[in-house]
Amino acid sequence: MPTTLPVQIDIFALFIFLGIVQGLFLAFFFLSKKPFWWSNCFLGALLLCFSLASLEIFLCYTNLMFQVIHLIDFAEPANYLLAPLLYFYIRTKNNNQFNRKDYWHFAPFAFYFCYCCLIFYPQNPIFKYNAYISSYHPQLPKLANEIYWDNRWVFLWKDWVNEITAFSLAVYLVFIFNFIRQSFQTANLPFFSTQNPILAWSRNIFFQMLSILVLFLVVKSSFHRDLGDHILAAHLTLIIYWLSFQVIRQSVFFHPAKPVENEQKEVKELKKYEKSTVTPAIEEEVLQKLTEVMQNQQPFLQPDFSLPVLAKLLKVSPHQLSQVINDKLQQNFFEFTAHYRITAAKDLLLHPQYAHLKIEEIAEMVGYNSKSAFNTSFKKIVGQTPSEFKKKL
């Protein structure tokens, strides 16, 4: 009869379990978020892989795997998803481009999943019991298994899965680092700049995944087989909660829209310039920087975009920025913002990739919290409503 051990519940087990629950919730949040963006899809899938990997480690660490021995290594194929999902999340977060030819990056996962379905998953419970205790409880005696395959080379791919995972993650991290570095250079920003929120977020995600790779190498070289995997699962939990904190902090829920009368009051106040010291040369310089930031970084797509936020990006005072927009562009800030947002909305409405989206989804993508406000601005600038514009395409 196979030997079983009592269930082990400690601080690591509880912490990992909480990470699994939070990771599944966050994965569902991103995968179900509307409108559909590739970046949300890839981040949700990455979090789902984190959660499944942590769940398997949780079952093994707590000895619950003895009760569900058929689930041993059920999440192992997800190892081949981590690196490409991270790469495409960073890429689509910055340019939202994903083509059919990119699917080949997921071929290793598909092949390994088929390999497991043919070679490992159909094995009998004794075979899987021996596989479990050899990784987590090497002190326990193995059971005789009459159906054990004599051709050990069949399991060579599985025996090297940790090394292949580390190599894959390292290669993709190099690609990601080069992509982020080039993006910062294109935006004329230093690598550790915080002026572009999307690039800064991508850089932070890169360092989080780099920490996973470093810890993976340390744990695998310090512990026999999989005995240190609970440390990796705890680290994944920390990253999941860090992501949750970032999502909550950036939520529109914490940035309520200002009443219309307050916005009008701000416009009037900003138009009342005192004797300005801004020279025409300074105005031209600020205008050039303003155009570059609006075209390259597109901060107007964020729902909490405001005059102080834009002024901070340009490193000028809100009063100076307002003066430049009024004097050089003959617009107030809200007209200026609407021009960029409606131009972006027209591009989305004209693009076949977004033909399935509703008007309110387009409005949200270009920074509007209200469909009525979007319709009003669109009709004022274009001369027709978004629905009319879309019907005439």
N, C-alpha and C positions, 0 to 999 in steps of 0.2 A: 504494500500500500504506500502511496506517496506521502512524504512527510509534509505537514503544513505548520505554519507558525502563527501565533496570535496576532491580531491586528495591532499595529503600532501607530498611535496618534500622539504627535508632539507638536511643538511650535512650528516646525518646518511643514508638517502635514497640513495644519490649519491655514498657514500662510499661503501655501501652494493652492489649497482648495479655494480660498477666497480669490486668488488670481485667476483660477479657471472660470469661476462664475463671472467675474468682472470681464474677462477676456471674451467669453461667449456673448455677453451682453453688448460689449463694444463692437464685436464683429457683426452682430445682427444690426446694430445701429448704422454702421457704415454700408453694409450690403443692402439695406432697405432704404437708405436715404435717397430722397428725391430732390432735385432732378438727378438722373444717372450721370455720374462722372466716373471715368476709368480709375482715377486716383482713389476715390472712395471704395471702389470695387477691390482694387489691389490691396489697400490697407485692411479692409475687412477680411479678405482671404488670408492675409499675413497674420492677423490676430487670431483667426480661426486655427491656423497651423500652430501658433504658440499655445493655444488653449488645449488642442488635442495632444500635443507633445507633453504638456504639463500634466494632463489627465493620465496619460500612460505612466509617467514617472510617479505620479501620486499613487496609482494602484500598486505599482511595484514597491515603492518605498514603505507603504503602510501594510504590506503583505496581503492586501485585498486581491491581488492578482491570483493568489491561490484559489480564490472562489470563482474567478472568471478567467481561467488559464487560457481559454481559447482566444482571448484578446491580446495576448502577448505580442508586442511589436506591431500592433494594429496601426499606429500612427507613423511608423518608420518611413513610408514613402513620402510623407510631408517634408522630410529633410531636403528633398530635391526641389521643393517649392520655395523655400525660404529666400534663397538668393535671387532668383528671377522675379519673385513678387516684390521684393524690396527695390530692385532695379527699376521695374516698371512703375512702381508707386512714385519714386523720385522723378522719373522722366515725365510721367503724365501729370504729376502735380505742377510741373513747370511749363509744359506745353500741350498737355492733354492729347498727345499723339500715340496711338496704338494701332498697328496695322496687322493684316492677316499673316504677313511673313514673320511677325514677332512670335507667333505661337510655337515656333520650333524651340524656343527657350524652355518650353515645358515638356519637351519630348523625353528627357531623362526621367521625369516624374512618371509619365505615362508608361514608359518601358519598365521602370522598377515596380510600379504597381502591378502590371501584368505579370512580371517575374514573381512577385510575392504570391499572387493569386494561383500561379502554377506550381511553385516550388515550396512555399512555406505555409501559407494559410490552410491548405488542405491536409497538412500533417496531423497525425493523431495527438490526443492530449498528452500522452507520455513524452512524445518528442518535444512538445511545447513546454511541458513541465521541466524537462532537462535544460531547455534553452533558458528558461527563466532563472532557475537556481544557479546555473553556471555564471550568470551575469550579476545576480543580486545576493545569492546565498551559496557561494562556492564551497562552504563547509558541509553542506548537505550532500548525502550520497545520491548519485544519479540512478535512475531506474533502467533496467534492461529494456531495450526497445527493439523488437524483432523487425519492425518496418523501417528502421533507420537506414538511410541511404548510404551505401558503401562508397559511392562516388562523391567524395567530399568536395571536389572541385566545383560541383553544382552550387555550393553555398559560398563560393569565393567572393562574389559580388556583395553578398550580405555581410561577410566577415569584415570587409573593408569599408562599410558604409560610413563610419565615423570619419575616417581619413578623407573619403571622397567629399563628404559634407563640408569639412573644414576647407578643403582645397577649393570647392565651388564657391563658398562664401567669400574666401579671400580674393578670388579672381573677380567676382562681381563687385566687391567693395572697391577694388582698384578702378573698375569702369565707373562706378558711382562717384568716386572722388574726382576723377578727371572731368566727368560731366558737370559736377557742382562747381569745380574750380573754373572751368571754361565759362559757365553761366555767370559767375561773379565777374570774370574779366569782361564779358560782353556788356554787362551792366555798369562797367567802370567802377566796381566796388572792391575793396579788399576782402579777403576770404572770410575774415571774422567780423565783417560788417553786419549790423542789424537793421540797416535802412530798408532792405527788401525783405519783408516778412516771410515770403514763400521760400526764398533761398536760405534765409536763416533757419527756418524750420527744417528744410531738407538737410542742411549741414548738421543740425542737432540729431536728426534721425540717423544720419550716417554714423555719428560718433556712438550712438546707442547700440547700433548693430556691430560696430567695431568692438565695443566692450563685450558683446556676446561671443564673438570669435575669440578674443583674448582669453576670456574665462573658460570657454570650451577647451582650448588648447591646454590651459593650466590644469583643469579638472581631469581631463582624459590622460594627461601625463602623470598625474599625482595619485590617482585612484585605480584600483584593479577593476577592469571591465567597466560596469556602469554604476559602481557604488557611490560615485560623487554626483550623480545626475540630479539629486535633490537640490544641490547648490545652484545648478543651472536653472532649475524650475523656479527657485526663489528669485533669481535674478530676472527671469522673464516676468515674474509677478510684479517686481519693482517697475519694469518698463511699462507694463500694462497700466499700472496705476499712474505713472507719469503721463502717459498718453491721455488717460481719463481726465487728469487735472488740466492738461492743456486744452482739451476739448471743452471742458466746463468753463475755463477762463475766457475762451474766445467765443462763447455762445452769445448769440444775439439777445438771448433772454436777459443778460446782464447789461445790455446796451439799449435801453428803451428809447424809442423815437421821441424827439423833441416836439412839443406842440407847434402847430403852424405859426401861431402868433409869436412864439419865441424865436423861430427861424427868421421871421420878418423883422423882428426887433434887432436881431444880430446883423442882418443885412444893412439896416439903417445906421446902426452904430459904426459898422466897418466903413461905411461910405463917408463918415464924418472925419476926414483926415485933419489932423493938425498940420502945422507947417512942416512939411516933410523934408528930410535930409537925403532922400533917395534920389540919386542922380540918374539921368537917362542911361548912362553906361551901366549902372548897377541894375536898372530895370531890364536892360537887354540881357545881362548875364543871368538874372533870376528867371527871365522868360525862357531862355535856352535850357536851363536846368529843369524848369517846370515841364517843358515839352518832352525832354528825354525821360524824366521820371514817369510821366503819364503814359508814354508809349511803351517803355520797356518794363516798368514794374506794375503798371495798371492798378494802383492802389484804390481807384474809384470802384473796383469790383467788390470791395469789402463793404458790408452794410453799415459799419461804424465809421466810414470815411467822413472826415470833417476838415474844416480849414486849419485848425491847430495840428491835426495829424499830418496834413500835407506840408504845412510850414516846418514841422519837425523833420520830415524827410529831406526838405530842401535846406535846412539849417538857417532859416530866416524867421523873422517874427511874423505872426499872423497879420499884423497891421501892414507890414511891408508887402506881404504876398497879396493881400486884398487890394492894395494900391496898384500893384503890377497887373492883376487880372482886370481891374476896372479901367486903368489907363491904356494898357496895351491891347487888350482884347475887347474892351467895351462891353464887358459882362460882369455880373456879380458872381459870387462863388457858386451859387446853386444853379445858375444858368450854365456856367462853365462845366460843372460836374454832370449836369444832365446831357450836355452835348456829347461828352465822352461815353456816358452810359448808353445813350440811345444809339450812338454809332456802333458800339459793341453789340447791342441788341439786334440791330439790323443785320450785322454779320452772322449772328446766330440764326436768325430767321431765314437768311438766304442759304445757309449751309445745309446740305442734305442730311448730314449726320445728326442734326438736331430737329429734323422735321417732325419727329414724333412727340416733341415736348409741348406742353401746354403753355399758354401765355404767362401764367403766374410763375411757371418754372423758369422761363426765360427772364422774367423780371427779377427773380431771386438770384439768378446767375450773374446779373449785371449790377447787383447791389441794392435793389429796391425791396423794401419790406412789405410794401403795399401794392397790390395790382392796380388800384385806382390811381395812385400817384404815378405809377409807370405809364398807364394809359394817357393820363393828362399830359405828362412830359412828352411822350411819343407823338401825340397828336399836335402838340404845340410846335414841335421841331419838324416833323415829317409832313404834317398836314392831313394825316389820317390815323386811325387807331391801329394798334398792332394786328388786330384780327383782319382789318381791311387790307393792310399791307401784305399779310401772309396769304390772303385769298387771291391777290393779284399776281402772285409769283407764278 
